[in-house]
Amino acid sequence: MPELPEVETVRRGLEHFAVGRHVDRVEVGRERTVRRTSRRAVVDGLTDTTIMAATRRGKYLLLPLDSGDELMIHLRMSGQVLVAAAGSERPHHTHVVAHLDDGNELWFVDPRTFGEVVVFDPTNVSVELPELARLGPDPISQGLSLTRLRSLLRSRRRLLKPLLLDQHAIAGIGNIYADEILHAARLRPDRISNELSTVSERRLHEAIHTILTRAIAAGGSTLGDAQYVDLLGAVGSYQDDHAVYGRAGERCRTCGIGWIRHSVSAQRSTHYCPRCQH
């Protein structure tokens, strides 16, 4: 699933190609993509509007419209947002098409159809999109202070990695970046959150921001399935800089001594260096 850096890369593409554009017409194919409401609700809610901004909370893309509503796009496992000239050959599994006034089309492509496209009233978000209303702070778009992170860690007795993955605690971090952040912070994924020293808390805070910022600068991570791409279909390159994720059985790039281990818990794979992380 695309995580914060990948979704932020898509957001920046939307900011460039979609903000200020008028939506002349909308096509919706697969009903499952708009299951939250309906095909008609998305077509009516988006047609004849102007996209005013491109924002993000965690893994959710949010595009305010001049009608007062907002467009929400969640990529989930295999969703892509692409831009192309009108009349271009569309990929298979293109489920939503927005025809823009500059002659381009915005496509929502999703082979596995876990993603969603919703037009909603932001004043009623707790009812229409309750999971969005319950998100924790986004380290990049909202900021996550050391004080707030300490409060999150000390008020819970949880394993570190599941806590980082909890979108109600911190929004946007998924499996890839949780592993990379914990490695950069030199902390094992099974450490207990409220038992960290102040030095460890500080290292974790720095690693969250450093890893996410570097990954965004690299356009995110595109793994072997190549399902994540930006608006122009380009892949990210941060996978080349992964220190632990996907490198089980390899020598640790950081210490040069340890071997990267892989474990599975609650259907989540975890990668770490037992020598660097403690």
C-alpha positions in Angstrom: 0.0 0.0 0.0 1.3 3.5 -0.8 2.4 5.2 2.4 2.9 8.9 3.3 5.8 9.6 0.9 4.1 8.0 -2.1 0.8 9.8 -1.4 2.6 13.1 -0.9 4.3 12.6 -4.2 0.9 12.1 -5.9 -0.4 15.1 -4.0 2.3 17.3 -5.4 1.5 16.1 -8.9 -2.2 16.9 -8.4 -1.2 20.4 -7.1 0.6 20.9 -10.4 -1.8 19.4 -12.8 -5.2 19.6 -11.2 -5.5 22.7 -8.9 -7.3 25.5 -10.7 -8.8 23.2 -13.3 -12.5 23.0 -14.0 -14.0 19.5 -14.2 -16.2 19.4 -17.3 -17.3 15.8 -17.2 -16.9 12.7 -15.1 -17.0 9.0 -15.9 -17.4 6.3 -13.3 -17.0 2.6 -14.3 -16.5 0.1 -11.5 -19.1 0.8 -8.8 -16.9 -0.7 -6.1 -14.6 2.2 -6.4 -17.3 4.6 -5.3 -19.0 2.2 -2.9 -19.0 4.7 0.0 -21.7 6.6 -1.8 -22.7 5.8 -5.4 -21.7 6.4 -9.0 -24.3 9.2 -9.3 -23.1 10.9 -6.1 -19.5 11.1 -7.4 -20.5 12.2 -10.9 -22.9 14.9 -9.7 -20.6 16.0 -6.9 -17.5 16.5 -9.1 -19.0 17.6 -12.4 -18.9 21.4 -13.1 -16.6 22.1 -10.1 -13.2 23.7 -9.9 -10.4 22.0 -7.9 -9.2 24.6 -5.4 -6.3 22.8 -3.7 -4.6 19.5 -3.2 -4.0 18.5 0.4 -3.3 15.3 2.3 -3.9 13.7 5.7 -1.9 10.5 6.2 -2.6 8.3 3.2 -5.7 10.2 2.2 -5.7 12.7 -0.7 -8.1 15.6 -0.3 -9.1 18.0 -3.0 -11.3 20.9 -1.9 -13.8 22.0 -4.6 -15.3 25.4 -5.2 -18.7 23.9 -4.4 -17.7 23.5 -0.7 -17.4 19.7 -1.0 -14.1 17.8 -1.1 -12.9 15.0 -3.2 -11.2 12.2 -1.3 -9.0 9.6 -3.0 -7.6 6.6 -1.1 -5.1 4.5 -3.1 -5.0 1.6 -0.7 -3.3 -1.5 -2.2 -3.0 -0.8 -5.9 -4.6 2.6 -6.7 -3.0 5.0 -9.0 -3.8 8.6 -10.0 -2.6 9.4 -13.5 -2.9 12.4 -15.8 -3.0 12.1 -19.6 -4.1 14.0 -22.7 -7.8 13.5 -23.6 -8.2 10.6 -25.9 -5.1 8.7 -24.7 -5.4 5.0 -24.4 -6.5 4.2 -20.8 -5.0 1.4 -18.7 -7.1 -1.6 -17.8 -9.0 -1.0 -14.5 -9.4 2.7 -15.1 -12.5 3.2 -12.9 -12.9 7.0 -12.6 -12.1 9.6 -15.2 -12.3 13.4 -14.7 -12.2 15.5 -17.9 -10.4 18.8 -17.2 -10.8 22.1 -19.0 -7.2 22.1 -20.2 -7.6 19.0 -22.3 -6.2 16.6 -19.8 -7.9 13.7 -18.1 -7.4 12.5 -14.5 -7.6 8.8 -14.2 -8.1 6.7 -11.0 -6.8 3.2 -11.9 -7.1 0.4 -9.4 -6.7 -3.3 -10.4 -7.6 -4.7 -7.0 -10.4 -2.2 -6.4 -9.6 -1.7 -2.7 -9.2 2.1 -3.3 -11.9 4.6 -3.0 -13.1 7.9 -4.6 -15.6 9.9 -2.6 -17.1 13.4 -2.8 -18.0 14.5 0.7 -19.1 17.4 2.9 -16.1 18.4 5.1 -18.4 19.9 7.7 -19.8 16.4 8.2 -16.6 14.4 8.0 -17.1 12.6 11.3 -20.2 10.9 9.8 -19.3 10.6 6.1 -15.6 9.6 6.6 -15.2 8.8 10.3 -11.8 7.1 9.8 -10.5 10.4 8.4 -11.8 12.3 11.4 -10.0 9.9 13.8 -6.5 10.1 12.2 -3.6 11.0 14.4 -1.2 13.8 13.5 0.5 13.7 10.2 4.3 14.3 10.7 4.7 16.2 7.4 1.5 18.0 6.7 0.7 18.9 10.3 3.9 18.4 12.1 4.7 16.0 15.0 6.5 17.7 17.9 8.8 15.8 20.2 6.5 16.7 23.1 3.5 15.2 21.4 5.5 12.1 20.3 6.6 11.6 23.9 3.0 11.8 25.1 2.0 9.2 22.6 4.8 6.9 23.6 4.4 7.3 27.4 0.6 7.1 27.5 0.6 3.7 25.9 2.3 0.4 26.7 2.6 -1.0 23.2 5.2 -2.6 20.9 6.9 0.1 19.0 6.2 -1.1 15.5 2.4 -1.6 15.9 2.2 1.8 17.5 3.9 3.4 14.5 1.4 1.6 12.2 -1.6 2.8 14.2 -3.2 5.5 12.1 -5.0 6.8 15.1 -1.7 7.5 16.8 0.4 8.8 13.8 -1.0 9.1 10.3 0.7 8.0 7.2 3.4 5.5 8.3 3.0 2.0 6.9 5.1 -1.2 7.0 8.0 0.0 4.8 8.7 3.2 6.6 8.1 1.8 10.1 10.9 -0.6 9.5 13.2 2.1 8.0 12.4 4.6 10.8 13.0 2.1 13.6 16.3 1.1 12.0 17.4 4.7 11.7 16.4 5.2 15.4 18.4 2.1 16.3 15.4 0.6 18.1 14.0 -2.9 17.8 10.4 -3.2 16.6 9.4 -5.1 19.7 10.6 -2.4 22.2 7.9 -1.2 24.6 6.8 2.3 23.9 6.6 3.6 27.5 10.0 2.1 28.4 12.1 4.2 26.0 14.7 6.6 27.4 14.5 10.3 26.5 17.5 9.8 24.2 15.6 7.0 22.4 12.5 9.1 22.1 14.6 11.9 20.6 16.2 9.5 18.1 12.8 8.2 17.1 11.4 11.7 16.6 14.3 12.6 14.4 14.1 9.4 12.4 10.4 9.8 11.6 11.0 13.2 10.0 14.3 12.3 8.4 13.2 9.1 6.7 9.8 10.5 5.5 11.5 13.6 4.1 14.1 11.7 2.3 11.6 9.3 0.8 9.4 12.2 -0.4 12.5 13.7 -2.1 13.1 10.4 -3.9 9.5 10.2 -5.1 8.6 7.4 -2.7 9.3 3.7 -3.0 8.2 1.6 -6.0 8.5 -2.1 -5.1 8.7 -5.1 -7.5 5.0 -5.1 -8.4 5.5 -1.5 -9.7 2.0 -0.6 -8.6 3.0 2.7 -7.2 3.8 5.5 -9.7 3.4 9.2 -9.8 0.9 11.1 -11.9 3.0 10.7 -15.0 3.6 7.0 -14.5 7.2 7.5 -13.1 8.4 5.2 -10.4 10.0 6.3 -7.1 13.6 5.5 -6.2 13.7 5.4 -2.4 13.6 1.6 -2.6 17.3 1.8 -3.6 18.0 3.4 -0.2 16.1 1.0 2.0 18.4 0.0 4.8 16.3 -3.0 6.0 13.0 -3.4 4.3 13.0 -6.2 1.7 16.7 -7.0 2.5 16.2 -10.1 4.7 19.3 -12.3 4.7 21.6 -9.5 3.5 24.5 -7.9 5.4 23.4 -4.7 7.2 24.3 -1.6 5.2 24.6 0.4 8.4 27.0 -1.6 10.6 28.4 -3.9 7.9 28.4 -6.8 10.4 24.8 -7.9 11.3 22.5 -9.8 8.9 19.0 -8.4 8.3 16.3 -10.5 9.9 12.7 -11.0 8.8 9.8 -12.0 11.0 6.0 -12.1 10.5 3.5 -11.0 13.2 -0.2 -10.4 12.7 0.4 -10.9 8.9 2.9 -8.1 8.9 6.5 -8.6 7.8 9.2 -6.9 9.8 12.8 -6.3 8.8 15.6 -5.2 11.3 19.2 -5.6 12.1 19.7 -7.3 15.5 23.1 -5.7 15.9 22.2 -2.1 15.1 18.8 -2.1 16.8 18.4 -2.8 20.5 
